[in-house]
Structure formats: structure tokens, C-alpha cells
Amino acid sequence: MDFIFTIVSRNYAAQAASLMESLGAIEPGIRRVVVTTDGPIAFKDPGIRTLDAASVVPDFAAMCAYYDALELNTAVKPLCFKALLSGEGVTSGAYFDPDIWVYRPLDAVREGLAKAPLALTPHTTRPLRGEASPNDHVILQSGSFNLGFAAMRAEPEIFDLLDWWAEKLRFDCRVDFAAGLFTDQKWMDLAPGLVSDLAILRTPTLNLAYWNLEGRQVARTADGWSVDGQPLAFFHFSGFDPTRPDLLSKHQDRIKVTPRSDLAALLADYAQALLRNGHVEASAIPYAHRAFPSGELVPRETRRRMLAAARAGEDFGGGLTSAAEAWAAVRPGEVLREPLGGLLDGPWLTGSAELTSWLTSAPEAPAVGALTHARRDLRDRFATDEAGLKAWLLGPESIDGRFSARLAPPEAFAEPDLALRAARQVAGDLSEAKLRFAAYGLAHRAAWPQWVGTALRSGFNAPVRELARGMPFPRLFLSIWESRGDLQRLFPLTTFKGRFGFLRWLIGGGLAEYGVDVAALPQTVDSHPVFELARLSVRREPVEAGRAPAAGAINTLLAVERWTPDAAGGEALVFDAGAGRFRTPQGAPADPPARVGKLVFRTAPGLIAADAVALLAQGVAWESASA
């Protein structure tokens, strides 16, 4: 092995120094590297090389924003591994968690690497009986292998593995047992199938720790420490607190340390090493990525929101900046109406026909400018991301009735990837295939004009000729069928019965499962006799809740910031602009009117343009307007 490295935040500097101290004594020929993730660390030992994780991880600043310390320190591992393995003349290397002490030369690791390009240690080699923690269920959640140790050869298949691993850890290095994830570790359960060979180092002399110590005998001999009579190579002190050396680990309640036992002596020796290397001082150093510039701590819920937004295209490339703090200050779905100034230039106080004509012909897309002029949350979030703003307008803003792409020139929303990005803003983290289905459904729910997502919709609407004989069968249906093995088994499309059964499944809830309303289907499908028959045979068809369409005519509509008894005045219908909803003069919910004689704006001048866009987006037309 050419190098051994570890990864730490500054509060773990004592652990890193202790690991490197043990390596320096036992493996003096190996290059020792400490990767730092939240600031520089100065080690007294001149033989320790430090590497800033930011120098080798392209998305490092964003990861600092949406990952906590444990997740960040494990997420950077594959790219740090790759950078070190790529060094000139390097043939192999290993990663060790910082809370490890090495007692003997790592010959067993070298033997493993001589047989396979990847060497790992399993968490357990025998069952953990009973309910004490950890148990087999805990290990199942955490992963088959403990990634506090990993050794690799510098070979093409390993670089491919590291690239794959790094891509997975970009957004999925979470402690999220419900999603089947535990930092970087759970992904390595797939390693046996991804490399040509894997050396599973089963000996307890390597990576001995609280999860595999039960039933084993640790002893101090004349030649050093041993386990079950074999020379101990390295012990993993995960969850150990040097101020409480009588406790093996905070992560377990399975093993009790007997006073004056050899295990107690082992823990006491390591505690002294940590204290000698500055544990008291280092452990008091606050995590550098713990707070926003204002000093406000970043809670876990906010990090999860930021991670989901980053996956959807939000740019946190600056890390925990003031812009990121402003983004986080806006709760999901919250609208901050704070205009930049007075009424925007343009025919905002004219009839809706004249205004619509101007909006759809002006190349600068004033409807987009109207919303950003009125909304601080949009300005803060999309200050440098015009495409992200447009996707947001196509998605959440269109669904909530505050915007419609019909109010802008076609070229304003012509970018081909906007449809998928808008769908991700609405549906969240989906696979690429499901995202395309969601975008198809969103086109109907958000009432996109024909030119938005044209290629996506036309591709899905195209009939599958070999399946469309006597039956409506667009490619959308086939794509859903092809994405699910259970559907392929239940509904063989080679028979009419199978195709008809699949239609019934789609109508009865299958389409809704993918975010597609039946009403979104092309007329040639919806009106087809076989489709109608399938609809009649379904007991209950899911109905998508949505805004009521504009209908009817009224004389006067008042646009106010918030409905109050005083704001209503008279018998006029009220548009509660802050909530984007219509109310009766008494405050009861009302449907939007299709035709209005006179529209009166009682909102701030800087909000009028955005309110006019929202009314047009909801299908309201008016003859004249005033403020």
C-alpha cells in the first residue's frame, strides 16, 4: 500500500493525530494523509500530509449546505480516494476512520489486495442474537460492510467504481433508514457485483469494534494486543469518549466493560492517546458548516429541504451563504410579496384583451418580470438562475394560479429541459422515467400552452401501431407498462384481454399514480369507444382536485391584499391577492368569474402587475381596470 488516509472535521483532530501516530510507528513507509472538511488542521507530526476536501470535490460547497458533518465527511470519500490513487506511481491505498488505532503491520490487508482490487471487512461473521444493540436488524440497516476501512488498487475498474460511488453520494449520502440509506456505507453492499473480485477480510484482527467484539477475547500479551489468540492489527473505537473510558461505545448496549479487564486497559490506553493529542481542545471546536452567516444554526429539516432543492437544480454552489439563508427563510409554499418599487411600465391598467396581447408579443416576457418585481422570495431564490425561475413558474406558480406560460411569447419557454425541471420542482425526487410521466401530467394540470414540452407530449401521444389496432394505445401507456415488471406479468399486451385489463388499471388509478389525469390524454384516446367501455367497467375513477374554472359574469371585482370585512365594501366579489383566491363580500370562498366589467386594484402599486397576471392565469377577463 502506498498511502492511508482519513477524513475529519476539526473537532476530530485528536482522533486523526492518534491514528497517524499509530501508523507512523507501525507502518513508517506508508504516506499518511488527513483530509479536512471544515478548515485547516495543524499537526505536530511533519510526516502527516493534509488535503482540503474542497480541492478534489467539485460540489463540496453545496454538500456543506445540505449535508451534516457525518454525511459530509463520508460523502467526499470516493473522490478523495480517487485523487490519491491517481498519484504518480501509486498502486494501492486504504481509508481508515480517524477513531482507529493500528497495533501491527497490515500484512493481512496487503494479502487481500494481492488477490482482489477491493478489500473490505464485514460488520459481522456470525449472528448477533437477542434485542441488545447492535443486532442483526441494525446491521441490516447499516450495511454488510463497515466502511470505516476500505483498501483499493489503482486499477480502471476501481476508478469506475469510485466514479459510480461518488455520483450516488452526491445526493444520497444520507442517514435515512426509511429510504434504505446509511451515509456512504450502504452503497457498498453492491460492491461484490460491481468489481471482478472482492477480498472479504473476515479475520477479527482487522477492524475489531463493538459490532463484532461479542464473544471474543481481547488480551494483552508479551507481544502486544491479541484477539482470540491472534495478533490484533487494528481496533476501531467508534463512539468512544475518552472522558468515559469505562464505556466501549455510545452506539451500543451489548458489551459491558469489566473493570481492570484487558479490554478496559485497551480503552484506557486509547483514551490517554486521544487526550495526549489534544482531544479536550479539538472537541470544543465548533463545526464550521453549522450555521448561516447570521449565526443561525442550520437544522436538519432545512438541510433536507436544501438537498431536495439541489437535486431539483437549485444552486447552492456557494455553500451556506447569505443567499442560501434567504432561500431557507422562505418556507415551502410561502409567498413573500415585497415589491421593488411602484407600478411597472406597461398597459397594466387597461382591459384584459389589450394587456394579454401586449404580454404575449413583448419579447422580454413582462409577465415573468411582473412576478419577480412583486416577490422577494423569487428574487432571492433565482437571482442567478433564469432557467430555474422559468421552471418554477411553469410548475408551482402555474398550479397555484399565479402564472401561466400562455401569457408570454412562445420563445420565452422554448428550452427543451424546462418541462422536466418544472416537474421536479412539483413532484420532487423521482427517477428520470417517472419524471417524464410527471411532466406529462403537469402539462395538463398547469395548463401549459402547446409549445411547452412539445417533444415530450407528442412522443407520449404517438400511437403504438402494433398495439393500437381497435384500441387506443399511445406510447405513454406502453412506457408505463415497460417500467414495471409486475404490470408486464399481470397484463400481457399480446392479447386483447391483457390490453383491456391494462386500460382498466390505468383508468382506475394507474395514471393517477404517475401524476397523469385521465383528462390529460389526447382526444383520440379519451373518446375512443374501447376506452369509454373500459371507463364504464371501472368502479370509481380517481378525480384530480383542482381549481374551479372561471365562469359567469360580474360587474365589479376588487383586488385586495387580504380579505377583511372592511376591504370588501359593497357587494363586489373580492380577489384575495395574497392568497390567490376569490371570496364573496362576506369572505366565503368563491369561484373565479370569467368576465368582469370593471377591475379595481386596491393592492400596492408594485403588486398590481403580478395580480393582473394571476387573474389572467385563472381565466378572468375584464373590460377596464383602475387603481
C-alpha positions as CSV (number, residue, x, y, z in Angstrom):
1,M,0.0,0.0,0.0
2,D,1.3,3.4,-0.9
3,F,-1.0,5.6,1.4
4,I,-3.5,5.5,4.2
5,F,-5.9,8.4,4.6
6,T,-8.7,9.5,6.9
7,I,-11.3,12.3,6.7
8,V,-12.1,14.6,9.6
9,S,-13.7,17.9,10.8
10,R,-11.6,19.9,13.1
11,N,-13.3,18.6,16.2
12,Y,-11.8,15.1,15.4
13,A,-8.3,16.4,15.0
14,A,-7.1,14.4,18.1
15,Q,-8.5,11.1,16.6
16,A,-6.8,11.8,13.3
17,A,-3.5,12.6,15.1
18,S,-3.7,9.4,17.1
19,L,-4.4,7.3,14.0
20,M,-1.4,8.8,12.3
21,E,0.7,8.4,15.3
22,S,0.0,4.6,15.4
23,L,0.6,4.3,11.6
24,G,3.9,6.2,11.9
25,A,5.1,3.7,14.4
26,I,3.8,0.5,12.8
27,E,3.8,1.4,9.0
28,P,6.6,4.1,8.7
29,G,6.9,3.6,5.0
30,I,3.3,4.5,4.2
31,R,2.3,8.0,3.2
32,R,-0.2,9.3,5.8
33,V,-2.9,11.8,4.7
34,V,-5.6,13.6,6.6
35,V,-8.4,15.1,4.5
36,T,-10.0,18.1,6.2
37,T,-13.6,19.2,5.6
38,D,-14.2,22.3,7.7
39,G,-10.9,24.2,7.9
40,P,-7.1,23.5,8.2
41,I,-5.6,21.4,10.9
42,A,-2.0,21.8,12.1
43,F,-0.4,18.6,13.2
44,K,2.8,18.5,15.2
45,D,4.0,15.4,13.2
46,P,5.7,16.8,10.0
47,G,5.1,13.4,8.3
48,I,1.3,14.0,8.1
49,R,0.1,15.5,4.8
50,T,-3.2,17.3,4.8
51,L,-5.6,17.7,1.9
52,D,-8.5,20.1,1.7
53,A,-11.6,18.2,0.5
54,A,-12.8,21.2,-1.4
55,S,-9.8,20.9,-3.7
56,V,-10.9,17.5,-5.0
57,V,-14.7,17.5,-4.7
58,P,-16.4,19.8,-7.3
59,D,-19.8,20.0,-5.4
60,F,-18.1,20.4,-2.0
61,A,-19.6,23.8,-1.0
62,A,-23.2,22.6,-1.9
63,M,-22.6,19.4,0.1
64,C,-21.6,21.6,3.1
65,A,-25.0,23.2,2.9
66,Y,-27.3,20.2,2.6
67,Y,-25.3,17.5,4.5
68,D,-24.5,17.4,8.2
69,A,-21.0,16.7,9.4
70,L,-21.2,12.9,9.4
71,E,-22.8,12.8,5.9
72,L,-20.3,15.3,4.5
73,N,-17.3,13.5,5.8
74,T,-18.4,10.3,4.2
75,A,-19.8,11.8,1.0
76,V,-16.3,13.1,0.0
77,K,-14.6,9.7,0.5
78,P,-14.8,8.3,-3.1
79,L,-13.4,11.4,-4.8
80,C,-10.6,11.7,-2.2
81,F,-9.8,8.1,-2.7
82,K,-9.7,8.6,-6.4
83,A,-7.4,11.7,-6.1
84,L,-4.9,9.8,-4.0
85,L,-5.0,6.7,-6.1
86,S,-4.3,8.8,-9.2
87,G,-1.0,9.9,-7.9
88,E,2.1,9.1,-9.9
89,G,3.4,5.6,-9.2
90,V,0.6,4.8,-6.7
91,T,-0.5,1.2,-6.9
92,S,-2.9,0.9,-3.9
93,G,-4.1,2.7,-0.8
94,A,-6.6,2.4,2.1
95,Y,-9.0,4.5,4.0
96,F,-9.2,4.3,7.8
97,D,-11.8,6.1,10.0
98,P,-10.0,8.5,12.4
99,D,-11.0,6.7,15.5
100,I,-8.8,3.7,14.7
101,W,-5.5,2.7,16.3
102,V,-3.2,0.4,14.4
103,Y,-1.2,-2.1,16.5
104,R,0.6,-4.3,14.0
105,P,1.7,-4.2,10.3
106,L,-1.2,-4.5,7.9
107,D,0.0,-7.6,6.2
108,A,-3.5,-9.2,6.0
109,V,-4.7,-6.1,4.1
110,R,-1.8,-6.5,1.6
111,E,-2.6,-10.1,1.2
112,G,-6.2,-9.2,0.4
113,L,-5.2,-6.6,-2.2
114,A,-2.9,-9.2,-3.8
115,K,-6.0,-11.3,-4.5
116,A,-8.6,-8.7,-5.4
117,P,-8.7,-5.0,-6.4
118,L,-11.0,-4.2,-3.4
119,A,-10.7,-5.3,0.2
120,L,-13.5,-4.8,2.8
121,T,-14.3,-6.1,6.3
122,P,-17.8,-7.3,7.1
123,H,-19.6,-6.0,10.1
124,T,-20.2,-9.4,11.4
125,T,-19.2,-13.0,10.7
126,R,-21.8,-14.6,13.0
127,P,-25.3,-13.6,14.1
128,L,-26.0,-11.1,16.8
129,R,-28.6,-12.8,19.0
130,G,-31.2,-11.0,21.1
131,E,-32.5,-7.5,21.2
132,A,-29.4,-5.7,22.5
133,S,-27.9,-3.1,20.2
134,P,-26.4,-3.6,17.7
135,N,-28.4,-6.6,16.5
136,D,-28.8,-8.2,13.1
137,H,-31.6,-5.7,12.2
138,V,-29.3,-2.8,12.9
139,I,-26.5,-4.3,10.8
140,L,-29.0,-4.9,8.0
141,Q,-29.9,-1.2,8.1
142,S,-26.3,-0.1,8.3
143,G,-24.8,-2.2,5.6
144,S,-23.0,-5.5,5.2
145,F,-19.5,-3.9,5.3
146,N,-18.1,-1.4,7.7
147,L,-16.7,1.4,5.6
148,G,-14.5,2.7,8.4
149,F,-11.9,0.7,6.5
150,A,-11.5,0.1,2.7
151,A,-8.5,-0.8,0.6
152,M,-8.3,-0.5,-3.1
153,R,-5.9,-1.0,-6.0
154,A,-5.3,1.8,-8.6
155,E,-7.0,0.0,-11.5
156,P,-9.6,1.1,-14.1
157,E,-12.4,-0.9,-12.6
158,I,-11.8,0.7,-9.2
159,F,-11.8,4.2,-10.7
160,D,-15.1,3.3,-12.4
161,L,-16.4,2.1,-9.0
162,L,-15.3,5.3,-7.3
163,D,-17.0,7.4,-10.0
164,W,-20.2,5.5,-9.5
165,W,-19.9,5.7,-5.8
166,A,-19.3,9.5,-5.9
167,E,-22.3,10.1,-8.1
168,K,-24.5,8.2,-5.7
169,L,-23.1,10.1,-2.7
170,R,-23.7,13.5,-4.4
171,F,-27.3,13.5,-3.0
172,D,-27.7,10.1,-1.4
173,C,-25.1,10.0,1.4
174,R,-27.9,10.5,4.0
175,V,-28.7,8.8,7.3
176,D,-32.1,7.8,6.1
177,F,-33.0,4.3,7.1
178,A,-36.6,4.7,5.7
179,A,-35.0,5.1,2.2
180,G,-32.6,2.3,2.8
181,L,-29.6,4.6,3.1
182,F,-26.8,5.0,5.6
183,T,-24.2,7.5,4.5
184,D,-21.7,6.1,2.1
185,Q,-21.8,2.7,3.6
186,K,-25.0,1.1,2.4
187,W,-24.0,1.6,-1.2
188,M,-21.1,-0.8,-0.8
189,D,-23.5,-3.7,-0.4
190,L,-23.5,-3.7,-4.2
191,A,-19.7,-3.9,-4.4
192,P,-19.4,-7.7,-4.8
193,G,-21.3,-7.5,-8.1
194,L,-19.5,-4.3,-9.4
195,V,-15.9,-5.5,-9.3
196,S,-14.2,-8.5,-10.8
197,D,-13.3,-9.8,-7.3
198,L,-13.6,-8.7,-3.7
199,A,-11.4,-9.7,-0.8
200,I,-13.7,-10.0,2.3
201,L,-11.3,-9.9,5.2
202,R,-13.2,-11.9,7.8
203,T,-10.5,-12.1,10.5
204,P,-11.4,-10.3,13.8
205,T,-7.8,-9.0,13.9
206,L,-8.8,-6.3,11.4
207,N,-11.4,-3.6,12.3
208,L,-12.3,-5.1,15.6
209,A,-15.1,-3.0,17.2
210,Y,-18.2,-3.0,19.3
211,W,-20.3,-4.7,16.5
212,N,-18.1,-7.8,16.2
213,L,-16.5,-8.0,19.7
214,E,-19.1,-10.0,21.4
215,G,-17.8,-13.5,22.3
216,R,-14.2,-12.6,21.5
217,Q,-11.4,-12.4,24.0
218,V,-9.1,-9.3,23.9
219,A,-5.8,-9.9,25.8
220,R,-2.6,-8.1,26.4
221,T,0.4,-10.4,25.7
222,A,4.1,-10.1,25.8
223,D,4.0,-9.4,22.0
224,G,1.2,-6.8,22.3
225,W,-2.6,-7.0,22.0
226,S,-4.4,-10.1,20.7
227,V,-8.0,-11.2,19.9
228,D,-8.9,-14.8,20.3
229,G,-5.2,-15.6,20.5
230,Q,-4.3,-13.8,17.2
231,P,-2.3,-10.6,16.9
232,L,-4.6,-7.6,16.8
233,A,-3.9,-5.4,13.8
234,F,-6.3,-2.5,14.4
235,F,-9.2,-1.6,16.7
236,H,-12.0,0.7,15.7
237,F,-13.0,2.8,18.7
238,S,-16.3,4.0,17.1
239,G,-18.4,6.0,19.5
240,F,-15.7,6.1,22.2
241,D,-15.4,9.0,24.6
242,P,-12.0,9.3,26.3
243,T,-13.6,11.1,29.2
244,R,-15.7,7.9,29.9
245,P,-13.1,5.1,29.2
246,D,-15.4,2.6,31.1
247,L,-17.8,2.7,28.1
248,L,-17.0,0.9,24.9
249,S,-19.2,2.9,22.6
250,K,-22.2,5.2,22.8
251,H,-23.7,3.3,19.9
252,Q,-24.2,0.0,21.7
253,D,-25.5,-1.6,24.9
254,R,-24.4,-5.2,24.1
255,I,-21.0,-5.3,25.7
256,K,-20.1,-4.1,29.2
257,V,-16.5,-3.3,30.1
258,T,-15.4,-5.2,33.2
259,P,-13.2,-3.0,35.4
260,R,-9.5,-4.0,35.4
261,S,-10.0,-6.3,32.4
262,D,-7.7,-6.3,29.4
263,L,-10.5,-4.6,27.4
264,A,-10.7,-1.9,30.0
265,A,-6.9,-1.5,29.7
266,L,-7.1,-1.2,25.9
267,L,-9.7,1.5,26.1
268,A,-7.7,3.4,28.8
269,D,-4.6,3.3,26.6
270,Y,-6.5,4.8,23.7
271,A,-8.1,7.4,25.9
272,Q,-4.7,8.6,27.0
273,A,-3.6,8.8,23.4
274,L,-6.5,11.0,22.5
275,L,-6.0,13.3,25.5
276,R,-2.3,13.5,24.7
277,N,-3.1,14.5,21.2
278,G,-5.4,17.4,22.2
279,H,-8.9,15.9,22.4
280,V,-10.1,18.4,25.0
281,E,-9.2,21.3,22.9
282,A,-10.2,19.8,19.5
283,S,-13.6,18.5,20.6
284,A,-14.6,22.1,21.7
285,I,-14.0,23.5,18.1
286,P,-17.4,24.2,16.6
287,Y,-18.3,22.7,13.2
288,A,-17.5,25.3,10.6
289,H,-20.6,24.4,8.5
290,R,-23.1,24.5,11.3
291,A,-24.6,27.9,10.7
292,F,-25.7,30.6,8.2
293,P,-23.7,33.9,8.0
294,S,-26.2,35.4,10.5
295,G,-25.2,32.8,13.1
296,E,-28.5,30.9,12.9
297,L,-27.9,27.2,13.1
298,V,-28.9,25.1,10.2
299,P,-31.4,22.5,11.4
300,R,-31.7,19.0,9.9
301,E,-35.1,19.8,8.3
302,T,-33.6,22.8,6.5
303,R,-30.7,20.7,5.2
304,R,-33.1,18.1,3.9
305,R,-35.1,20.8,2.1
306,M,-31.8,22.2,0.6
307,L,-30.8,18.7,-0.5
308,A,-34.1,18.1,-2.3
309,A,-33.9,21.6,-3.9
310,A,-30.3,21.0,-5.0
311,R,-31.3,17.7,-6.6
312,A,-34.0,19.6,-8.5
313,G,-31.5,22.1,-9.8
314,E,-31.2,24.8,-7.1
315,D,-27.7,26.3,-7.0
316,F,-26.0,26.1,-3.5
317,G,-22.6,26.2,-5.1
318,G,-21.6,29.0,-2.7
319,G,-22.4,26.9,0.4
320,L,-24.1,28.4,3.4
321,T,-24.1,31.9,2.0
322,S,-26.5,34.8,2.7
323,A,-28.4,33.9,-0.4
324,A,-28.8,30.3,0.9
325,E,-30.0,31.7,4.2
326,A,-32.5,33.9,2.3
327,W,-33.7,30.8,0.4
328,A,-34.1,28.8,3.6
329,A,-36.0,31.6,5.3
330,V,-38.9,31.1,2.8
331,R,-40.9,28.1,4.0
332,P,-42.3,25.7,1.4
333,G,-45.2,27.3,-0.4
334,E,-44.7,30.6,1.3
335,V,-45.1,33.7,-0.8
336,L,-43.2,36.9,0.1
337,R,-45.0,39.8,-1.6
338,E,-42.5,42.6,-1.4
339,P,-42.3,44.8,-4.5
340,L,-39.2,46.5,-5.7
341,G,-40.9,49.8,-6.4
342,G,-44.1,51.3,-7.9
343,L,-46.2,50.2,-10.9
344,L,-44.2,48.7,-13.7
345,D,-44.3,50.3,-17.1
346,G,-46.9,48.8,-19.4
347,P,-50.6,48.7,-20.0
348,W,-51.5,47.1,-16.7
349,L,-54.5,49.3,-16.1
350,T,-56.2,48.5,-19.4
351,G,-58.7,45.9,-20.5
352,S,-57.5,42.3,-20.3
353,A,-57.6,41.8,-24.1
354,E,-55.1,44.7,-24.7
355,L,-52.9,43.6,-21.8
356,T,-52.8,39.9,-23.0
357,S,-51.9,41.0,-26.5
358,W,-49.0,43.1,-25.1
359,L,-47.8,40.4,-22.8
360,T,-47.7,37.7,-25.5
361,S,-45.9,39.9,-28.0
362,A,-43.3,41.7,-25.9
363,P,-40.0,39.7,-26.3
364,E,-38.8,40.5,-22.7
365,A,-41.8,38.4,-21.3
366,P,-43.2,41.1,-18.9
367,A,-45.4,38.6,-17.2
368,V,-42.2,37.0,-15.8
369,G,-40.9,40.4,-14.7
370,A,-44.2,41.2,-13.0
371,L,-43.8,38.3,-10.6
372,T,-40.1,38.9,-9.8
373,H,-40.9,42.6,-9.3
374,A,-43.5,41.7,-6.7
375,R,-41.9,38.7,-5.0
376,R,-38.8,38.8,-2.8
377,D,-38.8,35.0,-2.4
378,L,-38.4,34.6,-6.2
379,R,-35.7,37.3,-6.5
380,D,-33.7,35.8,-3.6
381,R,-34.0,32.2,-4.9
382,F,-33.5,32.7,-8.6
383,A,-31.2,35.8,-8.7
384,T,-28.7,34.0,-11.0
385,D,-30.8,31.1,-12.3
386,E,-33.2,32.3,-15.0
387,A,-33.9,28.8,-16.2
388,G,-34.7,27.8,-12.6
389,L,-37.1,30.7,-12.3
390,K,-38.9,29.7,-15.5
391,A,-39.2,26.1,-14.3
392,W,-40.7,27.3,-11.0
393,L,-43.2,29.5,-12.9
394,L,-44.2,26.6,-15.1
395,G,-44.6,24.3,-12.1
396,P,-45.7,25.5,-8.6
397,E,-46.7,29.0,-9.7
398,S,-48.8,27.8,-12.6
399,I,-50.5,25.2,-10.4
400,D,-51.3,27.8,-7.7
401,G,-52.8,30.1,-10.4
402,R,-50.3,32.9,-10.1
403,F,-48.8,32.4,-13.6
404,S,-49.4,30.9,-17.0
405,A,-47.0,30.4,-19.8
406,R,-49.8,31.4,-22.1
407,L,-49.1,35.0,-21.1
408,A,-45.6,35.0,-22.6
409,P,-44.2,34.7,-26.1
410,P,-43.5,31.1,-27.1
411,E,-39.8,31.6,-27.3
412,A,-39.7,32.6,-23.6
413,F,-40.3,28.9,-22.6
414,A,-38.8,27.1,-25.5
415,E,-35.9,25.5,-23.7
416,P,-36.3,21.7,-24.0
417,D,-35.4,20.7,-20.4
418,L,-37.8,23.2,-18.7
419,A,-40.7,20.7,-18.7
420,L,-38.7,18.1,-16.8
421,R,-37.2,20.7,-14.4
422,A,-40.7,22.1,-13.7
423,A,-42.0,18.6,-13.0
424,R,-39.1,18.0,-10.5
425,Q,-40.0,21.3,-8.7
426,V,-43.5,19.9,-8.2
427,A,-43.0,16.2,-7.8
428,G,-39.6,16.2,-6.0
429,D,-37.0,13.4,-6.3
430,L,-38.1,11.0,-9.0
431,S,-36.3,8.7,-11.4
432,E,-35.9,10.0,-14.9
433,A,-38.6,7.8,-16.3
434,K,-41.2,8.8,-13.6
435,L,-40.2,12.5,-14.0
436,R,-41.2,12.3,-17.7
437,F,-44.6,10.9,-16.7
438,A,-45.0,13.6,-14.1
439,A,-44.1,16.3,-16.7
440,Y,-46.8,14.9,-19.0
441,G,-49.4,15.2,-16.2
442,L,-48.2,18.6,-15.1
443,A,-48.7,19.9,-18.7
444,H,-52.4,19.4,-18.2
445,R,-52.7,20.5,-14.5
446,A,-50.7,23.7,-15.1
447,A,-52.5,24.3,-18.4
448,W,-49.3,24.6,-20.4
449,P,-49.6,26.0,-23.9
450,Q,-48.8,23.6,-26.7
451,W,-45.3,24.8,-27.3
452,V,-44.1,23.9,-23.7
453,G,-42.8,20.4,-23.6
454,T,-43.9,19.7,-27.2
455,A,-41.4,16.9,-27.8
456,L,-42.3,15.2,-24.6
457,R,-46.0,15.3,-25.1
458,S,-46.0,14.5,-28.8
459,G,-43.7,11.5,-28.1
460,F,-46.0,10.1,-25.4
461,N,-49.2,10.8,-27.5
462,A,-47.9,9.0,-30.6
463,P,-49.9,5.7,-31.1
464,V,-48.1,2.4,-30.8
465,R,-49.2,0.9,-34.1
466,E,-48.8,-2.8,-33.2
467,L,-50.9,-2.3,-30.1
468,A,-53.4,0.3,-31.3
469,R,-55.4,-2.0,-33.5
470,G,-59.0,-1.4,-32.4
471,M,-57.8,0.1,-29.1
472,P,-56.4,3.4,-28.0
473,F,-52.8,2.8,-27.1
474,P,-50.4,5.8,-27.1
475,R,-46.7,5.4,-26.2
476,L,-47.4,6.9,-22.8
477,F,-49.3,3.7,-21.9
478,L,-46.5,1.4,-23.3
479,S,-43.8,3.4,-21.4
480,I,-45.6,2.9,-18.1
481,W,-46.1,-0.8,-18.8
482,E,-42.4,-1.2,-19.7
483,S,-41.3,0.5,-16.5
484,R,-43.0,-2.1,-14.3
485,G,-42.3,-5.8,-14.2
486,D,-45.5,-6.5,-12.2
487,L,-47.6,-4.8,-14.9
488,Q,-45.9,-6.9,-17.6
489,R,-46.8,-10.1,-15.7
490,L,-50.4,-9.0,-15.0
491,F,-51.3,-7.6,-18.3
492,P,-49.6,-9.3,-21.3
493,L,-50.1,-6.9,-24.2
494,T,-50.1,-9.7,-26.8
495,T,-53.8,-10.3,-26.1
496,F,-56.8,-8.0,-26.3
497,K,-57.8,-9.2,-22.8
498,G,-54.4,-8.1,-21.5
499,R,-54.5,-4.7,-23.2
500,F,-58.1,-4.1,-22.0
501,G,-57.2,-5.1,-18.4
502,F,-54.2,-2.7,-18.6
503,L,-56.6,0.1,-19.7
504,R,-58.8,-0.5,-16.7
505,W,-55.8,-0.4,-14.4
506,L,-54.7,2.9,-15.9
507,I,-58.1,4.5,-15.6
508,G,-58.8,3.1,-12.1
509,G,-55.7,4.7,-10.6
510,G,-52.6,3.7,-12.6
511,L,-52.4,7.0,-14.4
512,A,-53.0,9.0,-11.2
513,E,-50.1,7.1,-9.6
514,Y,-47.9,8.7,-12.2
515,G,-49.4,12.2,-11.8
516,V,-51.4,11.9,-15.0
517,D,-55.1,12.8,-15.0
518,V,-57.3,11.0,-17.5
519,A,-58.4,14.4,-18.8
520,A,-54.7,15.0,-19.9
521,L,-55.0,12.3,-22.6
522,P,-55.4,13.3,-26.2
523,Q,-59.0,13.4,-27.5
524,T,-58.4,10.5,-29.8
525,V,-57.8,8.3,-26.7
526,D,-60.4,9.8,-24.4
527,S,-63.2,9.5,-26.9
528,H,-62.3,6.0,-28.3
529,P,-65.2,3.5,-27.8
530,V,-62.9,0.9,-26.2
531,F,-61.6,3.5,-23.8
532,E,-65.1,4.5,-22.9
533,L,-66.0,0.9,-22.3
534,A,-63.1,0.5,-20.1
535,R,-64.1,3.6,-18.1
536,L,-67.6,2.2,-17.7
537,S,-66.2,-1.0,-16.3
538,V,-64.1,0.7,-13.6
539,R,-66.0,1.2,-10.4
540,R,-64.5,4.5,-9.5
541,E,-62.2,6.7,-11.5
542,P,-59.9,9.0,-9.5
543,V,-60.8,12.6,-9.8
544,E,-58.0,15.1,-9.6
545,A,-58.8,18.1,-7.3
546,G,-58.0,21.4,-9.0
547,R,-59.1,25.0,-9.2
548,A,-62.6,25.7,-10.4
549,P,-62.7,27.1,-14.0
550,A,-63.7,30.7,-14.5
551,A,-67.4,31.0,-15.2
552,G,-70.1,33.6,-15.2
553,A,-70.0,37.4,-15.4
554,I,-70.0,40.2,-12.7
555,N,-69.9,44.0,-12.8
556,T,-67.0,44.7,-10.4
557,L,-64.1,42.8,-9.0
558,L,-61.9,44.2,-6.1
559,A,-58.3,43.0,-5.9
560,V,-57.1,43.4,-2.3
561,E,-54.0,42.2,-0.4
562,R,-56.0,40.3,2.2
563,W,-59.7,39.9,2.6
564,T,-61.2,41.7,5.6
565,P,-64.7,42.9,6.2
566,D,-63.5,46.5,5.6
567,A,-61.6,45.6,2.4
568,A,-64.7,44.1,0.7
569,G,-67.0,47.1,0.5
570,G,-70.4,46.8,-1.0
571,E,-71.5,43.7,-2.9
572,A,-68.4,43.3,-5.1
573,L,-66.6,40.0,-5.4
574,V,-63.1,40.1,-3.9
575,F,-59.8,38.7,-5.3
576,D,-57.7,37.9,-2.2
577,A,-54.4,38.5,-4.0
578,G,-52.1,37.4,-1.1
579,A,-53.8,34.0,-1.0
580,G,-54.6,33.9,-4.8
581,R,-58.2,33.1,-4.1
582,F,-61.6,34.6,-4.7
583,R,-64.1,35.5,-1.9
584,T,-67.6,36.8,-1.6
585,P,-68.0,40.2,0.2
586,Q,-68.7,38.1,3.3
587,G,-65.5,36.2,3.0
588,A,-66.8,32.9,1.8
589,P,-64.8,31.0,-1.0
590,A,-66.0,31.8,-4.5
591,D,-65.2,30.6,-8.0
592,P,-63.3,32.9,-10.4
593,P,-65.6,34.9,-12.8
594,A,-64.9,34.6,-16.5
595,R,-66.0,38.1,-17.3
596,V,-65.7,41.3,-15.3
597,G,-66.9,44.8,-16.2
598,K,-64.5,46.8,-14.0
599,L,-61.5,45.6,-12.1
600,V,-60.4,47.7,-9.2
601,F,-56.9,47.2,-7.7
602,R,-56.5,48.1,-4.1
603,T,-53.2,46.4,-3.7
604,A,-49.9,48.3,-3.6
605,P,-48.8,49.8,-7.0
606,G,-45.8,47.4,-7.1
607,L,-48.1,44.4,-6.8
608,I,-50.6,45.3,-9.5
609,A,-48.7,43.8,-12.4
610,A,-48.4,40.4,-10.6
611,D,-52.0,40.5,-9.6
612,A,-53.1,41.2,-13.2
613,V,-51.0,38.2,-14.3
614,A,-52.6,36.0,-11.7
615,L,-56.1,37.0,-12.7
616,L,-55.4,36.3,-16.4
617,A,-53.8,32.9,-15.4
618,Q,-57.0,31.9,-13.7
619,G,-59.1,32.8,-16.8
620,V,-60.5,36.1,-15.7
621,A,-61.2,38.7,-18.4
622,W,-62.1,42.4,-17.8
623,E,-63.2,45.4,-19.8
624,S,-61.4,48.1,-17.8
625,A,-59.1,48.4,-14.8
626,S,-58.2,51.1,-12.3
627,A,-56.2,51.6,-9.1
